[in-house]
Structure formats: C-alpha cells, structure tokens
Amino acid sequence: MGYDVHITRARFWPHSERYPIRTSEWLALVADNDDLYFDKDHYGQPTDDPDATYMFDWKPATGDGSWFMCSSGEIRTKNPEDATIRRMIEMAADLDAWVTGDDHAFYSIDQGTVAEREPTPQQIDASTPHFITHGSASGGMNWDHPILQAEWLDVVAAQPDFVIATEVEAYLPSGISRITCPPVATWIGHPNGLQIPFFFDEDLIEVRASDDPTLKRMTELAAVLGAKVLDEYDQAVIRS
C-alpha cells in the first residue's frame, strides 16, 4: 500500500476536507512555480468539487521528479524521497499548511536536513471529540441505524442558534485563522461567543469540544434525533 505524505491544513490529516486547501490555491501555487506542472489537457478543467481528484507533477532541474494528488482538501504523494518531502515543505509554507505522514508525524527542515518529528503541542488537536450517534462513536460503523444528512440538516434548520457556515477556525503554522470550508452546521449560541462546527461524518455528528455548554447543546439535539452523545471511547455523556 505504501506510505503517503500529506500537505494539509488539518492537524489530523484524515480531516483535511474539513479544513481544505482549495483548488484555486494549489492551482495558483503550480502557476507561480516553474518546476510544477498541471496537465489540464489530460485531467480537464479543475473545479471546486470536493469529490474531484487532480494530479500535478514536480519536475526539478536535476534528478527525478514526483507526482502529487489533490483531493479531499489535501495534496499528497506516495513513498516520497527526502528531496520530494523537502519540496513539499516549501509548498506547504506557501499554503500555510502542515506536512505530515500517514502515521501523523510532522516533517520540517532542521539544519538543512529533512526531519521527521512527533507533533508539537501546537500541532496536536487537543480538543476532545464527542459524537451524536445512534450506535458507535466510529463513523461508518452505524449502517443499521445511521443519522442521515438530510435528517440532520432538517433538525439544524429548525434551530435559531445554528447557521450553515462556509468558514471554520483552523490551527495553521502561522497561528489560528478562519479559512473557507465546505458548508458546515455551526452553533453560534455558545455563551462565550464561540462558533462551534458540528461536522456531519457519514452516519453521525462529530464535535471537537468538551465544555459543558457544548455538551448540553449536543444532548438537546441528540434527543431530537432519538440519538445519544458519546465520547471517543463509546462512553455515554449525560447532561441535564
């Protein structure tokens, strides 16, 4: 299967689609660098369709190049050599993104050498995931009784303290920024003025928060859906 290395704005790369590098951004990167090449005649005119996949190539002045796949909000390649990872680190700097491997280690340049490191505190997503679900806390494991996206959106539409947002707060190498994202149901009624995204994930709702006001609001919505709130260990969260 090989080992992928990812350029992503998500500190946990499987969540890249929630914190995406947009098509227009990687196209601009390719256009601004002579050693990067996108074959539009072969791959077609790029769109912002989140399900679309495109490729571009790196053609260095010397040595072999590499290919990069753009999909699900990230840029990745397979089994890269150090020279390719070095180029990815340069690209990531232009995109204000991280470079991370399948095993979630992060890559950087240390004294001129590519270094693989465990995540720093800034790179670790310390927020605690909780889930509104009928069954397990694992997305894709509730085939017999899923929360349907249309069902979830109907519930959200009836909540005056929710909006469908197209921006989300992201923890980037430069710091915390709001970036463009796919539409996400967002709770705007937090007493501290926070905007809390409620991510729909296949068959459940995931919220990266653990404070009492958010858990209470999750419990209220779970009741509407006939569901429950679980932590990442499938332990029930009880809030009055």
C-alpha positions as CSV (number, residue, x, y, z in Angstrom):
1,M,0.0,0.0,0.0
2,G,2.9,2.4,0.6
3,Y,3.3,5.4,2.8
4,D,1.6,8.7,2.0
5,V,2.9,12.1,3.0
6,H,0.3,14.9,3.1
7,I,0.2,18.7,2.7
8,T,-2.8,19.6,4.8
9,R,-4.4,22.3,7.0
10,A,-5.8,19.7,9.3
11,R,-3.6,18.7,12.3
12,F,-5.2,15.3,11.9
13,W,-4.8,14.7,8.1
14,P,-8.0,12.5,7.7
15,H,-9.9,15.7,8.5
16,S,-8.3,17.6,5.5
17,E,-11.7,18.0,3.8
18,R,-13.0,20.0,6.8
19,Y,-10.0,22.4,6.6
20,P,-9.3,22.3,2.9
21,I,-6.6,23.6,0.6
22,R,-8.9,24.9,-2.2
23,T,-8.5,24.1,-5.8
24,S,-7.7,27.7,-6.7
25,E,-4.9,27.8,-4.1
26,W,-3.0,24.8,-5.4
27,L,-3.5,25.9,-9.0
28,A,-2.0,29.3,-8.1
29,L,0.9,27.5,-6.5
30,V,1.5,25.5,-9.6
31,A,1.2,28.6,-11.8
32,D,3.7,30.5,-9.7
33,N,6.4,27.8,-9.8
34,D,8.2,26.8,-13.0
35,D,9.1,23.3,-11.6
36,L,5.4,22.4,-11.0
37,Y,3.2,21.3,-13.9
38,F,-0.5,20.6,-14.2
39,D,-1.7,18.8,-17.4
40,K,-5.1,20.4,-17.9
41,D,-5.5,18.7,-21.3
42,H,-5.2,15.3,-19.6
43,Y,-7.1,16.0,-16.3
44,G,-9.6,18.5,-17.5
45,Q,-10.6,21.9,-16.2
46,P,-10.3,21.9,-12.4
47,T,-13.4,22.7,-10.3
48,D,-14.0,23.1,-6.6
49,D,-15.9,19.8,-6.5
50,P,-14.7,18.2,-3.2
51,D,-15.1,14.7,-4.8
52,A,-12.8,15.6,-7.7
53,T,-9.2,14.4,-7.9
54,Y,-6.4,16.0,-9.9
55,M,-2.7,15.5,-10.3
56,F,0.2,17.7,-10.8
57,D,3.9,17.0,-11.3
58,W,7.2,18.3,-9.9
59,K,10.0,18.5,-12.4
60,P,13.2,19.6,-10.7
61,A,16.2,20.8,-12.7
62,T,18.2,17.7,-11.8
63,G,17.1,14.2,-10.7
64,D,13.7,12.6,-10.8
65,G,10.6,14.4,-10.0
66,S,7.4,13.3,-8.4
67,W,3.6,13.4,-8.7
68,F,1.1,15.0,-6.3
69,M,-2.5,14.1,-6.0
70,C,-5.0,16.8,-5.0
71,S,-8.3,15.6,-3.4
72,S,-10.4,15.9,-0.3
73,G,-8.8,19.2,0.6
74,E,-5.2,18.0,0.7
75,I,-2.1,17.4,-1.5
76,R,-0.3,14.0,-1.1
77,T,2.2,11.7,-2.7
78,K,3.3,8.1,-2.0
79,N,6.7,6.9,-0.7
80,P,8.5,10.2,-1.3
81,E,12.2,10.6,-1.1
82,D,13.8,13.3,1.0
83,A,14.1,15.6,-2.0
84,T,10.3,15.4,-2.6
85,I,9.5,15.9,1.1
86,R,11.8,19.0,1.1
87,R,9.8,20.4,-1.9
88,M,6.5,19.6,-0.1
89,I,7.7,21.6,2.9
90,E,8.4,24.5,0.6
91,M,5.0,24.2,-0.9
92,A,3.3,23.9,2.5
93,A,5.0,27.1,3.6
94,D,3.4,28.9,0.7
95,L,0.0,27.4,1.5
96,D,0.2,27.9,5.3
97,A,-0.2,24.2,5.8
98,W,1.4,21.2,7.6
99,V,3.4,18.3,6.1
100,T,2.5,15.1,7.9
101,G,2.8,11.4,7.2
102,D,0.3,8.6,7.4
103,D,1.4,7.9,11.0
104,H,0.8,11.6,11.9
105,A,4.4,12.5,12.3
106,F,5.3,16.0,11.1
107,Y,8.1,17.0,8.7
108,S,10.3,20.1,8.8
109,I,13.7,21.2,7.8
110,D,16.3,21.1,10.7
111,Q,19.7,22.5,9.9
112,G,19.2,21.8,6.2
113,T,18.0,18.3,6.7
114,V,14.5,16.8,6.4
115,A,13.4,15.9,9.9
116,E,10.5,13.7,11.0
117,R,9.2,14.7,14.4
118,E,6.4,13.9,16.8
119,P,3.8,16.6,16.8
120,T,4.5,19.7,18.9
121,P,1.8,21.0,21.3
122,Q,0.6,23.4,18.6
123,Q,0.2,20.6,16.0
124,I,-1.8,18.3,18.3
125,D,-5.5,18.8,18.2
126,A,-6.1,18.8,22.0
127,S,-9.9,19.3,21.7
128,T,-11.9,16.3,22.7
129,P,-14.2,14.7,20.2
130,H,-17.8,13.9,21.1
131,F,-20.4,12.4,18.9
132,I,-24.2,12.5,18.3
133,T,-25.0,8.9,17.2
134,H,-27.5,6.1,17.3
135,G,-24.7,3.5,17.8
136,S,-21.0,3.5,17.9
137,A,-18.8,6.6,18.0
138,S,-17.0,5.4,14.9
139,G,-18.2,7.0,11.6
140,G,-19.2,4.4,9.1
141,M,-20.0,1.8,11.7
142,N,-23.7,2.5,12.1
143,W,-25.1,1.0,9.0
144,D,-28.2,-0.4,10.6
145,H,-29.3,3.0,12.1
146,P,-27.4,6.0,10.6
147,I,-28.1,9.6,11.1
148,L,-28.9,10.7,7.6
149,Q,-27.5,14.0,6.3
150,A,-30.9,15.2,5.2
151,E,-32.4,14.4,8.6
152,W,-29.6,16.3,10.3
153,L,-30.0,19.4,8.1
154,D,-33.7,19.4,8.8
155,V,-33.0,19.5,12.5
156,V,-30.4,22.2,12.1
157,A,-32.8,24.4,10.0
158,A,-35.2,24.4,12.9
159,Q,-32.6,25.7,15.4
160,P,-32.4,29.5,15.7
161,D,-28.9,29.3,17.2
162,F,-27.4,27.4,14.2
163,V,-26.2,28.7,10.8
164,I,-24.7,26.9,7.8
165,A,-21.2,28.4,7.8
166,T,-18.6,28.4,5.0
167,E,-15.7,29.3,7.2
168,V,-14.1,27.4,10.1
169,E,-11.4,28.2,12.6
170,A,-8.2,26.4,11.7
171,Y,-4.9,25.9,13.6
172,L,-2.2,26.7,11.0
173,P,1.5,27.0,11.1
174,S,1.1,30.8,11.2
175,G,-1.5,30.6,14.0
176,I,-5.3,30.5,14.3
177,S,-7.2,31.7,11.2
178,R,-10.6,31.4,9.8
179,I,-10.5,29.6,6.4
180,T,-13.0,28.7,3.7
181,C,-14.6,25.3,4.2
182,P,-17.4,23.2,2.8
183,P,-20.8,24.1,4.4
184,V,-21.0,23.0,8.0
185,A,-23.7,23.3,10.6
186,T,-22.3,25.7,13.2
187,W,-23.6,26.5,16.7
188,I,-23.5,30.3,17.3
189,G,-25.3,30.3,20.6
190,H,-22.3,29.4,22.9
191,P,-22.3,31.8,25.9
192,N,-18.7,32.7,25.3
193,G,-19.4,33.7,21.7
194,L,-17.6,30.8,20.2
195,Q,-18.7,29.3,16.9
196,I,-18.7,25.5,17.2
197,P,-18.9,23.4,14.0
198,F,-21.0,20.3,14.1
199,F,-19.4,18.1,11.4
200,F,-21.6,15.5,9.7
201,D,-19.4,12.3,9.2
202,E,-21.1,9.6,7.2
203,D,-23.7,8.5,9.8
204,L,-23.1,10.6,12.9
205,I,-22.2,14.2,14.0
206,E,-18.8,14.9,15.4
207,V,-18.0,18.0,17.6
208,R,-14.4,18.8,18.7
209,A,-15.4,20.2,22.1
210,S,-15.8,19.1,25.7
211,D,-17.1,22.1,27.6
212,D,-20.4,21.9,29.4
213,P,-22.4,24.4,27.3
214,T,-21.5,22.5,24.1
215,L,-22.2,19.1,25.5
216,K,-25.6,20.3,26.8
217,R,-26.5,21.6,23.4
218,M,-25.4,18.3,21.8
219,T,-27.6,16.4,24.3
220,E,-30.6,18.5,23.3
221,L,-30.1,17.9,19.6
222,A,-29.5,14.2,20.3
223,A,-32.9,14.0,21.9
224,V,-34.5,15.5,18.8
225,L,-32.8,12.8,16.7
226,G,-33.6,10.0,19.1
227,A,-29.8,9.6,19.5
228,K,-27.2,9.8,22.2
229,V,-23.9,11.7,22.9
230,L,-20.8,9.5,23.2
231,D,-17.2,10.2,23.8
232,E,-14.4,8.7,21.7
233,Y,-14.4,5.6,23.9
234,D,-18.2,5.0,23.3
235,Q,-19.0,6.2,26.8
236,A,-22.3,8.0,27.2
237,V,-22.3,11.6,28.1
238,I,-25.2,12.6,30.4
239,R,-26.2,16.2,30.7
240,S,-29.4,17.6,32.2
